[in-house]
Amino acid sequence: MTRMNKLVGKNNAQIPDWLCLSDHTLKWNMNLYLAVDKAILGAENVLLSGTFYSRVYEGNFKQTEEWCKDFEKHAAMKEFPIEKWYMWYTTCPKCAKAYGKNYVVIIVKTK
């Protein structure tokens, strides 16, 4: 995160809404996609496009599995087949504790 943030600063770019999507590839590994307002030299720039569906959850990070099951149920009811999952952790654990709230957004690319 620190390296990505430095690259953004070096390129005089902004991070709209501090949006950073996590693509969990393994239990302890993830790809991170940081939203920026322009291409970043020295970074792998990726454009995400398609149709997306999202829901916001509030609570402890330990509830992630429960949230994902709930999300799958809602996506199925709306007939949105899930192609790719992303998580937006809007606060870090320390900030969530300080604010007293922890919002997590599940975003999926749908077919």
Secondary structure, 3 states (H helix, E strand, C coil): CHHHHHHHHHCCCCCHHHCEEEEEEECCEEEEEECCCCCCCCCCCCCCCCEEEEEEEECCHHHHHHHHHHHHHHHHHCCCCEEEEEEEECCCHHHHHHHCCCEEEEEEEEC
